[in-house]
Amino acid sequence: MSYPTIVHHGAADGVTGSCHQLVMQASNSLLVDCGLFQGAETSASGKAGAERLTIDFSIEGIKALIATHVHIDHVGRIPYLLAAGFKGPILCSEPSAKLLPIVLEDAFKLGFSRDQKQVERYLKLIEQRIIALPYKIWFTLQDDEQLCCRIRLQRAGHILGSAYVEIDLNYRQTGEQKRIVFSGDLGAPHAPLLPAPKPPQRADILVLESTYGDRLHEDRRTRRQRLEQVLEHALSDQGTVLIPAFSIGRTQELLYELEDILHRKQQAPDKSKAKGQGSALDWTKLPIILDSPLASRFTQVYRELKPFWDDEALQRVRQGRKPLGFEQLLTVDSHRAHLAMVKRLTQTSQPAIVIAGNGMCSSGRIVNYLKAMLGNIRHNVLFVGYQAQGTPGNAIQLHGPRGGYVDLDHERYKIAAKIDTIGGYSAHADQQGLLSFVTGMRRWPEQIRIVHGDASAKRELGERLKVLYKMAKRGLDLRIPSAHQ
């Protein structure tokens, strides 16, 4: 067998469970991500993702795990990887090194134990394993008479700490050199808080995500205007706008955009009233409720990591604004306070915006809000992120506009609330962003492996790449692998 080779243990047949093994030598490999399968997606062994947590591949010879970012579909199976006997280091960016223990603590409590002593022992083990790598700096993982392996992380612009991975392999005995790039999840340009990703100079092999490989996003200004319009219309009914969002990344982006809307409304108070049912909405008193202890913890770490924010966000801070900690932001921590908030918003006609996890409505506090409010036309559900097939979020998105129903915790709930989707709010690059990542390289990849997308997204992105390569008169080995290939 010739090396290197790549084996895909996840995100080959869908968009979750990212896990890719770079086999460098017969008994020597790296793992890039080790994520959880979500929704109806299956693991490499063909079992449903929600039940498939154990590691279904050999970990022998895996020298290190590289975490591209801390979303659960990229790191959620790390506790199971450690339980399977993995002894190597966990390499990640400096911001991810601060965020990862929070994510893995939550994953450990959900999957293993809530015993505080066990949790503390586990977190100590995680922190001992983490090696925080600065962006743009090469890290030598192996250097012997056979192989030199160097790793470099570059900003991916997806969430704070996200990175794409450059791996340089130098085979000393044959003189062969290869650069393999794993895109991780690439962010959209002009995303709130984060600098846009810049393509690498070159790659021989590129493993490329394709979540939105078959569509284009709205630009950020249009997206922000749509958010404001949807909120104004929804809140005119004196109801609650429920925004399902994952605790890290999307939540902080939303807070950043909402702070800007409130800031501009307060700068122009005469224009800040949405008429509805004979009353007017006072934006200066509108509560923005963050109902997620995990999201609150992540938001605090985001605040502490201001040096990694982009110039626009830092400019707002210099103006005395608090993009992630404004006055109208209320946080709900305890479960008791959460239940009281659900009851209050259900029984009163006070307009409010609630951000709660999780983003696909498959668990978490958003479910209690949905159970209480889906049946009332006064309320709205606003989706701002991808809804994987088989999740309640996907069912609400599909059937809600037609007055359908959704099953939550094995009970059926009729949907009378209004349903909105702002697709341009994705933290993922769209088709153009993905293509630009490739064509922006000085030396285009000879081989591209398309992963992390639905079948149509992968297929359409692949066709577009073929056209671009043909126009440029370049050769392309395009692969759309399935699991374990």
C-alpha positions, -999 to +999 in steps of 0.1 A: +000+000+000+012+035-008+011+062+018-005+085+028-041+073+027-072+087+043-100+067+059-133+084+067-150+072+099-177+099+099-192+128+079-188+107+047-224+099+044-238+130+059-230+162+078-223+151+113-199+127+131-167+142+115-138+118+119-110+113+094-079+092+098-047+101+079-026+070+077+009+082+073+027+048+075+017+012+081+015+016+119+013+054+122-016+077+117-034+109+128-071+115+136-087+147+125-118+153+146-139+127+165-175+139+164-209+128+174-235+116+148-268+135+151-303+131+138-310+102+115-275+100+102-256+068+105-221+059+117-196+041+095-209+008+107-244+017+095-260+021+129-282+051+137-261+080+150-280+088+181-272+054+196-238+050+180-213+064+204-185+038+207-154+039+186-159+014+158-124+015+144-090+004+157-071+032+175-038+013+173-010+035+159-030+068+162-003+093+174-026+123+179-060+138+176-064+172+159-096+190+168-105+216+141-131+232+164-153+224+194-187+218+179-201+185+192-203+169+157-165+173+156-155+165+191-184+148+208-170+113+207-137+122+224-148+108+257-154+074+240-121+077+222-103+080+256-124+052+270-113+030+241-077+036+252-064+065+231-033+078+248-021+105+225-023+143+226-052+165+215-040+193+193-061+224+188-060+262+185-055+284+216-091+295+218-103+259+213-081+248+242-102+271+265-135+260+250-129+223+246-130+213+283-164+230+286-178+210+257-163+177+268-175+182+304-210+185+291-205+155+269-191+135+298-221+144+320-245+134+293-228+101+283-209+088+313-215+103+348-225+134+367-205+124+398-184+155+405-153+136+414-154+116+382-160+147+362-130+165+378-107+135+372-118+134+336-113+171+330-079+169+345-070+142+321-084+162+291-064+193+302-032+172+304-038+159+269-045+193+252-017+210+233-027+245+223-012+255+190-009+292+179-023+299+145+002+300+116+030+282+135+043+248+124+043+221+151+065+190+146+047+159+157+072+134+144+108+136+131+128+105+126+148+087+099+117+077+081+092+105+084+089+141+093+053+152+101+045+189+107+011+204+115-001+240+112-035+255+121-050+284+102-081+304+110-112+289+095-137+317+104-164+292+115-166+297+153-140+311+177-110+289+176-120+270+144-091+260+122-083+243+090-053+219+092-022+218+070-002+186+074+032+183+058+046+148+053+083+143+043+092+107+036+129+106+042+137+073+025+119+081-008+122+119-008+084+122-014+066+152+001+029+157+005+008+185+019-027+174+031-052+200+041-084+193+061-108+221+058-128+214+090-158+237+088-151+268+069-168+301+078-187+325+056-170+358+048-181+388+069-193+366+097-198+384+130-168+386+154-144+365+133-119+373+105-127+355+072-106+324+063-078+328+038-070+299+015-037+280+020-009+285-005-011+250-017-023+214-011-017+181-027-047+165-012-077+185+002-105+171+024-132+196+018-165+201+037-197+207+016-225+216+040-237+243+017-220+231-015-253+235-035-264+270-025-254+306-020-260+327+011-275+361+013-249+388+021-246+398+057-263+432+053-294+415+037-293+388+063-293+414+092-321+434+076-341+402+073-335+393+109-347+427+119-378+425+097-387+390+109-384+401+145-405+432+140-433+413+124-432+384+149-431+407+180-460+427+167-482+398+179-470+403+215-455+369+215-422+352+219-397+346+192-380+313+198-345+309+182-330+274+186-293+277+186-263+257+195-244+270+226-212+280+208-208+300+176-244+307+165-255+320+199-227+345+201-232+356+165-269+362+172-262+382+204-237+403+184-263+410+157-291+416+182-270+441+201-264+460+169-302+461+161-310+474+196-281+499+194-295+513+161-331+513+174-320+534+204-301+558+181-333+564+161-361+560+187-388+574+164-383+545+140-381+519+167-417+510+171-434+481+154-472+485+154-494+456+163-527+448+180-531+485+189-499+487+209-463+495+202-432+476+208-406+494+229-372+480+217-354+496+246-373+473+270-374+442+249-357+413+268-332+391+250-333+359+270-303+335+268-317+303+283-287+280+283-261+276+311-237+261+286-242+290+261-237+315+290-203+298+299-192+299+262-203+335+259-181+344+289-151+327+273-158+345+240-156+378+260-123+367+275-109+359+240-113+394+225-078+393+210-092+367+185-122+390+175-121+408+142-115+446+137-152+455+135-160+438+168-130+454+185-141+488+172-174+485+188-157+476+221-136+508+218-168+528+214-179+516+248-204+490+235-207+454+249-215+432+219-219+401+240-229+416+274-255+444+267-280+456+293-311+439+278-295+405+278-310+382+305-294+348+313-314+319+327-292+294+345-311+271+369-337+246+357-362+261+381-356+296+366-360+280+332-394+265+340-405+298+355-395+316+324-414+292+301-445+296+323-442+334+324-438+339+286-466+314+279-491+331+302-483+368+295-483+389+264-449+403+269-428+403+237-395+386+241-367+369+221-355+336+235-323+319+224-321+284+237-303+251+229-301+229+211-300+241+175-319+212+160-345+209+187-336+173+195-330+180+232-322+208+256-343+237+270-357+247+236-380+216+237-399+229+268-405+262+250-417+244+219-441+222+238-456+252+255-457+276+226-460+257+193-498+255+196-503+293+199-504+315+168-489+344+188-455+328+189-428+324+163-399+299+158-370+314+139-344+289+124-310+304+117-291+272+112-290+239+093-316+213+104-304+178+098-328+152+084-346+133+112-344+161+138-375+178+152-361+211+139-362+197+104-398+184+109-410+218+123-393+236+094-409+213+068-444+208+083-449+239+104-458+263+076-486+239+065-501+236+100-486+202+106-472+186+138-440+175+153-432+147+178-413+158+209-404+133+236-427+107+220-457+131+221-474+148+191-477+187+191-497+206+166-479+236+150-499+269+150-469+292+157-454+309+127-422+294+113-394+315+097-360+305+084-331+328+076-308+305+057-281+331+052-273+330+089-251+299+085-217+299+099-206+277+070-192+289+038-216+287+008-208+272-026-189+303-037-169+303-005-159+267-008-149+272-045-129+303-036-110+283-009-098+260-037-092+285-065-075+309-041-046+286-036-014+292-056-012+255-063-045+238-066-050+203-051-045+173-073-070+153-053-101+166-035-122+145-012-157+160-006-172+152+028-195+166+054-226+173+032-258+159+019-255+139-013-269+167-035-245+193-019-215+170-025-225+162-060-232+198-071-200+211-055-180+183-073-195+193-106-186+229-101-151+220-092-148+198-123-158+228-145-133+251-129-105+227-132-114+220-169-115+257-176-081+261-160-068+231-179-058+213-147-061+177-137-084+167-108-088+134-089-122+141-074-135+117-048-168+116-029-160+088-004-184+068+016-177+056+052-144+037+057-130+047+023 
